[in-house]
Amino acid sequence: MKFYDLSGADNKRFSPFGWRVRMSLAHLDIEEHTEVELVKFSQKDKLKFSGQELVPVIQDKSTIISDSWRIAEYLERNYTNQPTLFSSPTDKANEKFVSSWVDSQIHPLVAKCVVRDILDVIDPNDREYFRRSREARFGMSLEEIVTNRGETRSLLKRTLFPVRKVLELNPFLGGTSASFADYSVFGAMMWARITSSFDILEEHDPITDWRERMLDLYDGLARKETARG
Amino acid sequence: MKFYDLSGADNKRFSPFGWRVRMSLAHLDIEEHTEVELVKFSQKDKLKFSGQELVPVIQDKSTIISDSWRIAEYLERNYTNQPTLFSSPTDKANEKFVSSWVDSQIHPLVAKCVVRDILDVIDPNDREYFRRSREARFGMSLEEIVTNRGETRSLLKRTLFPVRKVLELNPFLGGTSASFADYSVFGAMMWARITSSFDILEEHDPITDWRERMLDLYDGLARKETARG
């Protein structure tokens, strides 16, 4: 199986959606059977075979799947004998809820904290494209986007309220062990961790304890990636 | 079992948390075994025995439980032989996520749409208290809070994004059938439906189809309550 993931300079892998897939592969204990193909912003023609231009993409023999949610569904269906990423159909619907919530309400806030810093960790050839496309999307310069990131972090803290409520009752969003909901929120954390020295969580936020647990999972898979300190 | 629920004038029951419990009781097919005690804002001394002053409260022989989440947990533990509100421990954690998300991100927006209208449906004796306490909370008059509710509804629509994404895949947030996550979001809808003629969903929002399905559940339990048309 081939796994196409986004890459910055020095093979830095920071895509939040890539991290969802990476953690899911480890969860299902099939990461070792996966060959990783890194794709820089300027190498999107590598993804042409998939009929779209966004990572992550999985190619498993003749099967080609893009979109982290559909990849998780595919892996669950083909690589386990029993449900493990989604414990039941009801749970699966709820995991979809959490991942869509991250897409729509967490990613924009994390972007507003770290988008300027991403520029420094991507390949120099990708910087002009990145600056131009992101500045068009936000309607201001990368530097302006992050100017008030202390305030953005406060808003992010309030938005993360439901995460905090679940973690009051359980060590993971999935309950006693991590599930796709955890990987979805954690993907956003890894996106920031690899690209920026700005901590998107305030000190003493109980979510930091959960983040440490997530960094420890699967022999410290995520912790081994070089954080931008 | 006795179920203490909030009441306005003419026994109108509009509490979003009360609706979570009501739908859960119907889900578990025990609504008939429940005696309802209505509590107006000015009758909070009726709840004194529970050691706090918020509805909903359940009294089951010597057991007293407040807080809709803890009530659901209690009902699930004591009135079923198999999981039905929460299909698995992982699912339960995710249902907690959705209900906490409704508490923190949906209720404030619904309140900003209907808080002025609530005044008209509560007992005349409760109106002074209601106005004073809500105006203090929002820092402006009830009339000012709802002035731009068209805009609030647009923000609500964007915030409901994850609900829409799950409903693209399934008829209910719980998948093929309704679960506590559905009742949590639906509680917010009923809160608005009973108290206001302002529709918090825009026309053509696919969530309206789900709302119709929810109104039909359990022999039209929720539809039978008089909406403010």
Interface residues (C-beta under 8 A of the other chain):
Chain A: S87 S88 P89 T90 D91 K92 A93 N94 E95 K96 F97 V98 S100 W101 D103 S104 Q105 R158 T159 F161 P162 V163 K165 V166 L169 N170 F172 L173 G174 G175 T176 S177 S179 A181
Chain B: S87 S88 P89 T90 D91 K92 A93 N94 E95 K96 F97 V98 S100 W101 D103 S104 Q105 R158 T159 F161 P162 V163 K165 V166 L169 N170 F172 L173 G174 G175 T176 S177 S179 A181
